[in-house]
């Protein structure tokens, strides 16, 4: 899926990702209305970054901000249970997260998505460094650093590496990383998701729209991750070398049964 068929959008939440969503939408010719519960004083520096045409509503707002809106973009800090989000869905409006918006305007630029409860920032940064060293023009961000919409707005990338949280993934409708990495799962954000299974399923949406042409990289040592289904080509990693494609046997990094690197060679 690419682009949007909206004339007017509502953006809920004016943090960094919300502001970049407004900027991207305006650049694509969409009229934008935006709302945030914070005051003008609290958001002064963010408001200064908005295009002047954006219609801003601050503080407590009601369903009137949904009037004549074709779709809603939700910032990560806004839960699906928020009354305004619930009302938008009740009205049949399309509700998408900011990363979904960015994906729809990313064109043919491949995306590597990384999720997990622990280590995803480190892996995202390392992947970006590897790609940059290999000569690619790469953007790194989303949950980490620059918002996905800002990266897409800037453009010119050969590949983008996005750290993706459960908050960003839970409302996705078409987000398709060419490579999706799920590192691990441990209890977190249960106040928002309500249960471990709901949290797991939110993160599992990183695989939801992949095709057999794509790649899913899965931690074989974590049963909650290893048991997830995916239509993509499956690649496993392990710290125990039990039939995993990539593993560490205590002495060497192994890839497909062959020694890739000795432990002593790792500058860690």
BAFI-3210 file (N, C-alpha, C; in Angstrom, 3 decimals, decimal comma, padded with zeros to 6 digits):
// residues 268
n [1|2|3|4|5|6|7|8|9|10|11|12|13|14|15|16|17|18|19|20|21|22|23|24|25|26|27|28|29|30|31|32|33|34|35|36|37|38|39|40|41|42|43|44|45|46|47|48|49|50|51|52|53|54|55|56|57|58|59|60|61|62|63|64|65|66|67|68|69|70|71|72|73|74|75|76|77|78|79|80|81|82|83|84|85|86|87|88|89|90|91|92|93|94|95|96|97|98|99|100|101|102|103|104|105|106|107|108|109|110|111|112|113|114|115|116|117|118|119|120|121|122|123|124|125|126|127|128|129|130|131|132|133|134|135|136|137|138|139|140|141|142|143|144|145|146|147|148|149|150|151|152|153|154|155|156|157|158|159|160|161|162|163|164|165|166|167|168|169|170|171|172|173|174|175|176|177|178|179|180|181|182|183|184|185|186|187|188|189|190|191|192|193|194|195|196|197|198|199|200|201|202|203|204|205|206|207|208|209|210|211|212|213|214|215|216|217|218|219|220|221|222|223|224|225|226|227|228|229|230|231|232|233|234|235|236|237|238|239|240|241|242|243|244|245|246|247|248|249|250|251|252|253|254|255|256|257|258|259|260|261|262|263|264|265|266|267|268]
n.u [000,855|000,526|000,835|-001,971|-005,532|-006,731|-008,349|-008,398|-006,718|-006,544|-004,191|-003,156|-001,538|001,374|004,145|007,543|007,183|004,533|004,592|006,291|004,675|002,591|004,014|004,789|002,304|001,273|003,155|002,392|000,051|-002,212|-004,784|-004,405|-005,335|-004,554|-004,083|-003,407|-003,000|-001,466|-000,428|-000,159|002,143|003,702|004,169|005,543|008,023|007,616|005,343|006,371|007,642|005,746|004,019|002,551|-000,110|-001,375|-004,083|-004,533|-005,481|-005,534|-005,218|-008,051|-010,169|-013,105|-015,209|-015,725|-013,461|-013,108|-014,688|-015,380|-013,078|-010,950|-009,249|-007,157|-004,116|-002,098|-000,028|002,736|002,499|-000,179|-002,789|-004,747|-007,094|-007,819|-010,318|-010,847|-009,642|-011,138|-013,662|-013,194|-012,780|-015,246|-016,758|-015,949|-013,633|-010,383|-007,714|-004,432|-001,023|001,842|004,149|003,027|001,918|004,309|005,441|003,649|004,316|006,886|007,683|009,699|011,790|013,622|012,817|014,172|012,998|013,088|012,279|011,481|011,784|014,120|017,265|016,770|017,357|020,161|020,697|019,442|020,996|023,483|022,949|022,476|025,036|026,568|025,432|026,001|028,794|029,123|028,585|026,047|023,458|021,954|019,218|018,459|016,199|012,944|011,354|013,643|015,525|015,298|011,969|010,011|008,446|009,768|012,176|011,267|010,209|012,514|013,955|015,769|017,140|018,803|018,194|016,229|016,416|014,392|013,622|011,109|008,474|006,058|003,967|004,028|003,519|001,024|-001,324|-000,868|-001,529|-000,588|002,121|005,179|008,073|011,014|012,923|012,372|013,007|012,808|013,691|013,404|011,233|009,839|008,144|006,550|005,197|002,627|000,615|-000,526|-001,081|-002,374|-002,106|000,342|000,057|-001,378|000,504|002,574|001,291|000,963|003,607|004,199|003,054|004,936|005,566|003,226|002,393|004,230|005,590|006,262|008,548|009,979|011,949|012,183|013,617|014,357|014,449|015,511|015,865|013,951|010,933|008,443|008,802|009,889|007,776|006,068|004,162|004,977|004,821|007,018|010,421|012,110|014,521|016,702|018,249|020,588|021,947|022,844|023,266|021,512|020,465|020,029|020,157|022,025|024,407|025,977|028,543|029,916|032,560|032,872|031,284|028,754|027,523|025,118|026,230|028,931|032,081|032,032|033,284|035,806|035,494|037,465|038,035|036,101|035,463|034,519]
n.v [-001,192|002,231|005,722|007,926|008,363|010,626|013,692|015,395|015,158|014,064|014,529|013,014|013,917|015,706|015,268|014,595|012,696|013,157|015,818|015,536|013,849|015,609|017,403|015,752|014,982|017,477|018,083|016,270|017,253|017,037|018,287|019,343|018,751|019,069|017,747|017,979|017,194|018,823|022,166|025,343|026,644|024,540|023,158|024,833|024,849|022,691|023,443|025,509|024,190|023,276|023,284|026,336|026,106|024,161|023,249|023,750|022,237|022,443|021,047|019,693|018,114|017,539|015,254|016,869|017,623|015,694|016,222|016,234|014,848|012,517|010,524|009,309|009,936|008,474|009,247|007,499|007,577|007,704|005,755|003,029|002,912|005,486|008,006|009,653|008,242|005,897|006,922|007,797|005,356|004,201|005,748|004,779|005,694|005,616|004,642|005,093|004,376|006,581|005,452|003,811|005,693|006,851|004,622|004,280|006,309|005,763|004,660|002,754|002,305|000,099|-001,274|-002,098|-003,572|-003,555|-005,172|-005,991|-006,744|-006,081|-004,693|-003,712|-001,105|-001,077|-003,074|-001,937|000,387|-000,823|-002,253|-000,094|001,050|-001,022|-001,115|001,476|001,408|-000,432|001,093|002,047|004,529|005,316|005,581|005,843|005,188|005,986|004,592|005,046|007,904|010,002|010,561|008,265|009,440|011,843|010,942|009,856|012,134|013,653|011,974|010,232|008,007|004,814|002,658|002,103|001,816|000,856|001,135|-000,451|-000,143|-001,788|-000,029|001,428|-000,516|-001,726|-000,775|-000,986|-001,403|-002,087|-002,065|-003,148|-004,473|-005,189|-006,760|-008,172|-008,121|-009,885|-009,775|-010,658|-011,370|-010,041|-009,304|-006,183|-002,909|-003,681|-002,321|-000,889|-002,768|-004,847|-007,670|-010,345|-011,817|-010,094|-008,069|-009,511|-010,147|-007,581|-006,826|-008,858|-008,012|-006,950|-008,852|-009,185|-008,276|-009,095|-010,804|-013,857|-013,021|-011,582|-011,272|-012,821|-012,530|-014,392|-015,055|-018,028|-019,015|-018,006|-019,044|-017,734|-016,071|-017,697|-019,351|-017,919|-017,378|-016,810|-015,533|-014,896|-015,541|-017,505|-016,933|-018,013|-017,294|-018,053|-018,539|-020,945|-022,718|-024,701|-026,005|-023,550|-020,951|-018,883|-018,577|-018,666|-020,515|-020,442|-020,200|-019,478|-017,402|-018,630|-019,333|-020,772|-023,274|-022,881|-021,472|-018,119|-016,061|-015,800|-015,720|-014,190|-012,285|-010,409|-007,092|-006,432]
n.w [000,000|-000,778|-000,121|000,660|000,686|001,696|002,410|004,580|007,672|011,084|013,556|016,456|019,284|019,846|020,034|019,011|016,880|016,182|015,273|013,048|011,545|010,921|009,305|007,183|006,135|005,296|003,340|001,454|000,591|002,201|004,234|007,606|010,916|014,320|017,613|021,123|024,569|026,132|027,177|025,413|026,218|027,221|024,882|023,230|021,736|020,036|018,605|017,147|015,144|013,449|010,273|009,110|008,285|009,743|011,743|015,077|018,145|021,552|024,900|026,705|024,471|022,502|020,582|018,419|017,021|015,186|013,058|009,601|009,025|007,403|008,205|010,905|012,550|014,930|017,637|019,272|022,102|022,633|023,637|022,176|023,584|024,189|024,468|022,179|020,104|020,215|019,544|016,939|015,642|016,079|014,371|011,996|010,855|009,381|011,359|012,115|013,124|013,540|012,323|010,394|008,668|007,727|006,431|004,297|002,610|001,978|-000,366|-002,558|-000,873|001,062|004,276|007,375|010,191|013,723|016,687|020,147|023,638|024,961|024,093|021,523|020,667|020,627|018,692|016,469|016,079|015,585|013,204|011,506|011,509|010,365|007,781|006,886|006,913|004,916|002,758|002,178|001,921|004,705|006,980|010,409|012,978|014,149|016,733|018,080|018,176|015,265|014,026|012,060|010,035|009,619|008,515|006,101|004,933|004,519|002,756|000,052|000,927|000,836|002,344|005,283|008,792|011,295|014,660|016,389|018,561|020,724|021,074|018,725|016,837|017,302|016,031|013,341|009,831|007,351|007,359|006,246|006,795|004,959|006,096|009,185|012,586|015,559|018,737|021,492|024,319|027,210|030,331|030,050|029,742|030,492|031,696|029,682|027,626|028,917|029,133|028,897|026,555|024,880|024,647|023,394|020,950|019,921|019,368|017,573|015,260|013,651|011,816|010,452|007,890|006,119|003,243|001,344|000,051|001,843|004,911|008,065|011,167|013,922|017,413|018,478|021,006|022,666|023,610|023,345|021,240|019,242|018,600|017,031|014,068|010,629|007,298|005,932|004,797|007,032|009,525|012,020|015,204|017,847|021,150|021,796|019,783|018,689|016,123|014,950|012,472|012,712|015,291|018,573|019,845|022,180|021,700|019,047|016,563|014,593|011,336|009,453|009,998|009,634|010,665|011,448|012,841|015,314|018,882|020,167|018,301|018,430|019,137|021,882]
ca.u [000,000|001,319|000,090|-003,245|-006,597|-007,376|-008,300|-008,067|-006,312|-006,343|-003,019|-003,326|-000,244|002,314|005,553|008,356|006,597|003,314|004,967|006,783|003,507|001,935|004,855|004,713|000,961|001,171|003,992|001,660|-001,170|-003,340|-005,096|-004,079|-005,780|-003,753|-004,506|-002,553|-003,556|-000,574|-000,721|000,653|003,447|004,433|004,476|005,979|009,069|007,049|004,425|007,180|008,095|004,607|003,652|001,573|-001,485|-001,945|-005,083|-004,120|-006,403|-004,786|-006,003|-009,118|-011,006|-014,177|-015,305|-015,896|-012,237|-013,183|-015,579|-014,818|-011,774|-010,977|-008,432|-006,490|-002,760|-001,940|001,336|002,926|002,096|-001,646|-003,245|-005,989|-008,246|-008,123|-011,683|-010,886|-009,327|-012,299|-014,736|-012,814|-013,012|-016,702|-017,271|-015,462|-012,476|-009,130|-006,834|-003,129|000,080|002,736|005,048|002,237|001,892|005,625|005,596|002,837|004,974|008,302|007,973|010,403|012,921|013,437|012,827|014,506|012,332|013,638|011,499|011,895|011,694|015,446|018,351|016,412|018,077|021,534|020,697|019,103|022,180|024,517|022,571|022,732|026,484|027,010|025,001|026,762|030,161|029,054|028,432|024,656|022,923|021,014|018,595|018,187|015,337|011,556|011,274|014,961|015,995|014,361|010,708|009,962|007,892|010,824|013,109|010,620|010,106|013,846|014,135|017,101|017,791|018,820|017,572|015,926|016,361|013,442|013,298|009,646|007,935|004,699|003,057|004,016|003,094|-000,271|-002,401|-000,433|-002,470|000,076|003,568|005,847|009,541|011,615|013,531|011,793|013,793|012,152|014,821|013,054|010,007|009,745|007,037|006,749|004,041|001,375|-000,422|-001,178|-001,556|-003,311|-001,650|001,532|-000,324|-001,703|001,803|003,235|000,622|001,264|004,945|004,187|002,570|006,080|005,540|001,851|002,136|005,335|005,266|007,352|009,746|010,622|012,759|011,883|014,750|013,658|015,244|015,094|015,978|012,793|009,763|007,341|009,133|010,123|006,511|005,263|004,064|005,277|004,847|008,312|011,508|012,427|015,929|016,766|019,537|020,595|023,195|023,089|023,591|020,643|019,829|019,753|020,934|023,150|024,485|027,257|028,765|030,785|033,898|032,785|030,024|028,535|026,462|024,790|027,144|030,323|032,645|032,022|034,244|036,175|035,098|038,559|038,081|035,026|035,945|033,492]
ca.v [000,000|003,460|006,965|008,009|009,010|011,511|015,136|016,025|014,206|014,502|013,950|013,054|013,893|016,592|015,047|014,623|011,916|013,831|016,997|015,071|013,357|016,806|017,944|014,843|015,093|018,748|017,975|015,436|017,949|016,718|019,268|018,725|019,249|018,356|017,969|017,475|017,592|019,789|023,583|026,031|026,922|023,280|022,679|025,986|024,530|021,795|024,215|026,323|023,331|022,894|024,159|027,324|025,765|023,135|023,734|023,145|022,265|021,993|020,800|018,705|018,351|016,575|014,618|017,854|017,722|014,654|016,674|016,336|014,187|011,246|009,537|009,757|009,445|008,435|009,193|006,280|007,732|007,732|004,353|002,785|003,083|006,899|008,263|010,209|007,140|005,029|007,585|007,759|004,002|003,997|006,435|004,098|006,378|004,870|005,086|004,472|004,971|007,435|004,645|003,354|006,838|006,949|003,499|004,459|007,272|005,395|004,210|001,477|002,224|-001,038|-000,992|-003,147|-003,282|-004,288|-005,064|-006,845|-006,051|-005,619|-004,715|-003,301|000,125|-001,461|-003,789|-000,960|001,219|-001,657|-002,500|001,143|001,207|-002,025|-000,688|002,675|000,962|-001,143|002,075|002,430|005,740|004,697|006,362|005,025|005,919|005,597|004,698|005,546|009,048|010,697|009,884|007,655|010,410|012,798|010,288|009,755|013,499|014,044|011,152|009,993|006,876|003,512|001,730|002,685|000,868|001,400|000,484|-000,429|-000,550|-002,331|001,100|001,811|-001,630|-002,341|-000,339|-001,025|-002,023|-002,569|-001,890|-004,359|-004,425|-006,241|-007,622|-007,908|-008,794|-009,955|-010,194|-011,341|-010,866|-010,140|-008,434|-004,743|-002,149|-004,423|-001,358|-000,487|-003,902|-005,629|-009,050|-010,703|-012,267|-008,903|-007,428|-010,365|-009,995|-006,238|-006,874|-009,801|-007,346|-006,653|-009,884|-009,404|-007,940|-009,567|-011,790|-014,822|-012,358|-010,869|-012,074|-012,706|-012,989|-014,778|-015,629|-019,404|-019,329|-017,462|-019,782|-016,843|-015,506|-018,788|-019,997|-017,035|-017,731|-015,756|-015,968|-014,519|-016,503|-017,522|-017,088|-018,094|-017,136|-018,696|-018,555|-022,335|-023,477|-025,864|-025,965|-022,182|-020,540|-018,119|-018,882|-018,531|-021,798|-020,210|-019,908|-018,891|-017,060|-019,579|-019,002|-021,907|-024,374|-022,530|-020,455|-016,773|-015,231|-016,279|-014,821|-013,262|-011,235|-009,448|-005,965|-006,141]
ca.w [000,000|-000,801|-000,090|001,358|-000,072|002,650|002,165|005,854|008,709|012,462|014,215|017,906|019,960|019,158|020,309|017,796|015,787|015,754|014,480|011,743|010,809|010,367|008,235|006,036|005,562|004,579|002,144|000,502|000,199|003,073|005,270|008,889|012,211|015,319|018,990|022,198|025,861|026,773|026,955|024,406|026,823|027,292|023,530|022,429|020,760|019,030|017,768|016,240|014,047|012,618|009,153|009,583|007,894|010,626|012,704|016,342|019,278|022,723|026,095|026,578|023,299|022,312|019,260|017,346|016,215|014,149|011,984|008,246|008,973|006,664|008,891|012,132|012,810|016,384|018,146|020,076|023,487|022,734|023,568|021,427|024,476|024,371|023,992|020,831|019,192|020,209|018,797|015,524|015,152|016,066|013,191|010,799|010,292|009,406|012,439|011,893|013,873|012,741|011,486|009,243|007,757|007,096|005,509|003,099|001,719|001,868|-001,722|-002,706|000,053|001,970|005,708|008,335|011,450|014,874|017,913|021,244|024,926|025,370|023,110|020,165|020,301|020,292|017,405|015,428|015,845|014,973|011,815|010,781|011,358|009,390|006,449|006,532|006,613|003,630|001,689|001,938|002,524|005,616|008,042|011,585|013,901|014,500|018,196|018,468|017,411|014,370|013,711|010,731|009,074|009,305|007,609|004,790|004,408|004,029|001,549|-000,486|001,590|000,171|003,292|006,586|009,904|012,270|015,922|016,474|019,855|020,689|020,922|017,310|015,988|017,618|015,140|011,947|008,897|006,136|007,521|005,773|006,708|004,125|007,109|010,504|013,624|016,866|019,558|022,732|024,945|028,664|030,778|029,919|029,231|030,717|032,059|028,434|026,826|029,726|029,358|028,133|025,219|024,083|024,387|022,395|019,663|019,411|018,775|016,452|014,054|012,795|010,773|009,987|006,490|005,286|002,217|001,193|-000,469|002,939|005,833|009,493|011,976|015,146|018,496|018,715|022,429|023,378|023,105|022,996|019,930|018,288|018,235|016,190|012,654|009,669|005,897|005,377|004,927|008,456|009,899|013,474|015,858|019,154|021,926|022,176|018,574|018,517|014,809|014,513|011,302|013,245|016,708|019,265|020,521|023,328|021,185|017,709|015,921|013,515|010,381|008,610|010,288|009,377|011,556|010,895|013,550|016,638|019,960|020,458|017,281|018,670|019,966|022,879]
c.u [000,890|000,390|-001,191|-004,267|-007,421|-007,290|-007,893|-007,767|-006,301|-005,121|-003,200|-001,964|000,785|003,716|006,322|007,745|005,324|003,593|005,452|005,656|002,762|002,720|004,777|003,358|000,800|001,990|003,308|000,302|-002,393|-003,546|-004,949|-004,683|-005,015|-004,215|-003,505|-003,120|-002,703|-000,986|000,186|002,050|004,294|004,904|005,094|007,004|008,575|006,134|005,184|007,654|006,973|004,458|002,540|000,124|-002,147|-002,874|-004,857|-005,185|-005,687|-005,706|-007,041|-010,013|-012,058|-014,196|-015,497|-014,642|-012,203|-014,056|-014,822|-013,429|-011,922|-010,185|-007,681|-005,116|-002,498|-000,463|001,496|002,434|000,600|-002,171|-004,520|-007,239|-008,618|-009,497|-011,759|-010,579|-010,522|-013,457|-014,446|-013,099|-014,511|-017,323|-016,786|-014,293|-011,251|-008,232|-005,514|-002,066|001,002|003,667|004,324|002,143|003,206|005,830|004,842|003,432|006,457|008,674|008,673|011,587|012,716|013,584|013,236|013,872|012,872|012,727|012,005|011,803|013,023|016,414|018,017|017,108|019,500|021,593|020,373|020,310|023,280|024,209|022,817|024,210|027,044|026,663|025,770|028,190|030,221|028,786|027,016|024,344|021,753|020,487|018,219|017,290|014,024|011,394|012,556|015,313|014,937|013,098|010,735|009,460|008,927|011,839|012,536|010,526|011,440|014,190|015,588|017,830|017,764|018,187|017,294|015,843|015,509|013,378|011,801|009,172|006,544|003,675|002,929|003,407|001,627|-001,407|-002,005|-001,421|-001,817|001,597|004,300|007,364|010,046|012,345|012,954|012,520|013,026|013,157|014,422|011,759|010,070|008,699|007,384|005,446|002,711|000,256|-001,181|-001,808|-002,479|-002,876|-000,406|001,168|-000,682|-000,427|002,557|002,617|000,853|002,623|004,993|003,676|003,718|006,151|004,227|001,660|003,316|004,836|006,415|008,621|010,565|011,332|012,383|013,032|014,250|014,613|014,735|015,109|014,781|011,535|008,611|007,560|009,221|008,827|005,638|005,291|004,424|005,260|006,190|009,308|012,072|013,915|016,007|018,177|019,433|021,944|023,551|023,381|022,794|019,836|019,441|020,657|022,174|023,200|025,881|027,457|029,649|032,185|033,856|031,364|029,894|027,404|026,293|025,829|028,608|030,794|032,669|033,111|034,549|035,806|036,176|038,612|037,015|035,517|034,901|034,061]
c.v [001,241|004,651|006,862|008,642|009,872|012,951|015,880|014,941|014,876|013,778|014,127|012,888|014,696|016,506|015,078|013,894|012,568|015,044|016,572|014,479|014,528|017,350|017,067|014,942|016,383|018,702|017,163|016,025|017,664|017,867|018,599|019,503|018,431|018,714|017,362|017,985|018,642|021,223|024,169|026,306|025,654|022,806|023,752|025,617|023,561|022,557|025,063|025,526|022,963|023,812|025,112|026,964|024,757|023,794|023,004|023,331|021,667|021,828|019,713|019,059|017,256|016,034|015,600|017,982|016,657|015,063|016,820|015,735|012,850|010,141|010,167|009,111|009,583|008,362|008,006|006,392|007,731|006,306|004,206|002,980|004,544|007,211|008,781|009,136|006,197|005,631|007,578|006,389|003,689|004,629|005,792|004,784|005,469|005,488|004,350|005,120|005,766|006,619|004,090|004,463|006,936|005,843|003,734|005,467|006,944|004,918|002,869|001,331|001,068|-000,623|-002,252|-002,739|-004,154|-004,072|-006,081|-006,053|-005,446|-005,688|-004,163|-002,009|-000,198|-002,135|-002,837|-000,102|000,422|-001,952|-001,255|001,343|000,232|-001,575|000,549|002,312|000,252|-000,195|002,500|003,784|005,315|005,693|005,417|005,807|005,227|005,714|005,287|006,734|009,640|009,881|009,350|008,644|011,449|012,222|010,215|011,128|013,969|013,277|010,952|008,804|005,628|002,437|002,493|001,573|001,494|000,529|000,651|-000,969|-001,159|-001,215|001,503|000,730|-002,007|-001,935|-000,381|-001,809|-002,535|-002,507|-003,192|-004,147|-005,530|-007,245|-007,213|-008,760|-008,727|-010,580|-011,063|-010,754|-011,110|-009,139|-006,956|-004,133|-002,869|-003,503|-000,886|-001,668|-004,846|-007,046|-009,300|-011,115|-011,087|-008,146|-008,188|-010,166|-008,606|-006,233|-007,782|-009,168|-006,877|-007,642|-009,908|-009,200|-008,292|-010,619|-012,803|-014,227|-011,692|-011,840|-011,768|-013,324|-013,165|-015,422|-017,023|-019,765|-018,848|-018,135|-018,879|-016,172|-016,615|-019,421|-019,127|-017,488|-016,536|-016,335|-015,685|-015,675|-016,391|-017,771|-017,057|-017,824|-017,676|-018,494|-019,976|-023,238|-024,774|-025,689|-024,558|-021,819|-019,758|-018,348|-018,613|-019,794|-021,675|-019,833|-019,159|-018,425|-017,961|-019,092|-020,170|-023,023|-024,081|-021,453|-019,117|-015,918|-015,862|-015,242|-013,775|-012,093|-010,159|-008,337|-005,528|-006,258]
c.w [000,000|-000,799|000,715|000,427|000,883|002,172|003,434|006,888|010,068|013,000|015,722|018,566|019,190|019,759|018,994|016,631|015,273|014,886|013,100|010,901|010,174|009,174|006,983|005,350|004,763|003,290|001,059|000,154|001,039|004,068|006,629|010,046|013,254|016,721|019,959|023,515|026,559|026,437|025,890|024,946|026,863|025,920|022,643|021,364|019,692|018,071|016,760|015,032|013,089|011,412|009,592|009,270|008,834|011,648|014,031|017,418|020,482|023,934|025,865|025,386|023,208|020,900|018,118|016,483|015,117|012,967|010,666|008,115|008,250|007,351|010,040|012,222|014,302|016,744|019,089|021,508|023,705|022,592|022,733|022,267|024,705|023,776|022,563|019,784|019,080|019,400|017,304|014,924|015,095|014,831|011,885|010,131|010,342|010,476|012,294|012,785|012,942|011,848|010,265|008,205|007,001|006,071|004,201|002,123|001,515|000,475|-001,730|-001,751|001,021|003,428|006,462|009,646|012,560|016,072|018,925|022,534|025,341|024,187|021,745|019,736|019,866|018,926|016,259|015,071|015,154|013,509|010,958|010,519|010,328|007,969|005,981|006,144|005,267|002,464|001,382|002,571|003,386|006,643|009,172|012,532|014,167|016,005|018,763|017,589|016,512|014,107|012,291|009,683|008,674|008,346|006,197|004,141|003,837|002,752|001,154|000,113|000,701|001,047|004,583|007,622|010,997|013,508|016,141|017,816|019,679|020,509|019,454|016,425|016,145|016,687|013,658|011,086|007,622|006,238|007,243|005,718|005,781|004,998|008,458|011,536|014,943|017,821|020,747|023,273|026,443|029,130|030,720|029,390|029,444|031,179|030,835|027,711|027,604|030,029|028,526|026,707|024,324|023,717|023,293|021,015|019,062|018,735|017,541|015,168|013,158|011,632|009,989|008,493|005,587|004,302|002,131|000,585|000,634|003,884|007,281|010,277|013,408|016,142|018,832|020,195|023,247|022,839|022,675|021,643|018,887|017,794|017,324|014,730|011,792|008,260|005,253|005,479|006,344|008,687|011,422|013,972|017,281|019,829|022,348|020,973|018,446|017,230|014,361|013,335|011,712|014,747|017,248|020,086|021,750|022,914|019,870|017,408|014,707|012,620|009,438|008,748|010,068|010,341|010,833|011,520|014,899|017,688|020,224|019,485|017,491|019,586|020,985|024,288]
res [x|x|x|x|x|x|x|x|x|x|x|x|x|x|x|x|x|x|x|x|x|x|x|x|x|x|x|x|x|x|x|x|x|x|x|x|x|x|x|x|x|x|x|x|x|x|x|x|x|x|x|x|x|x|x|x|x|x|x|x|x|x|x|x|x|x|x|x|x|x|x|x|x|x|x|x|x|x|x|x|x|x|x|x|x|x|x|x|x|x|x|x|x|x|x|x|x|x|x|x|x|x|x|x|x|x|x|x|x|x|x|x|x|x|x|x|x|x|x|x|x|x|x|x|x|x|x|x|x|x|x|x|x|x|x|x|x|x|x|x|x|x|x|x|x|x|x|x|x|x|x|x|x|x|x|x|x|x|x|x|x|x|x|x|x|x|x|x|x|x|x|x|x|x|x|x|x|x|x|x|x|x|x|x|x|x|x|x|x|x|x|x|x|x|x|x|x|x|x|x|x|x|x|x|x|x|x|x|x|x|x|x|x|x|x|x|x|x|x|x|x|x|x|x|x|x|x|x|x|x|x|x|x|x|x|x|x|x|x|x|x|x|x|x|x|x|x|x|x|x|x|x|x|x|x|x|x|x|x|x|x|x|x|x|x|x|x|x]
***
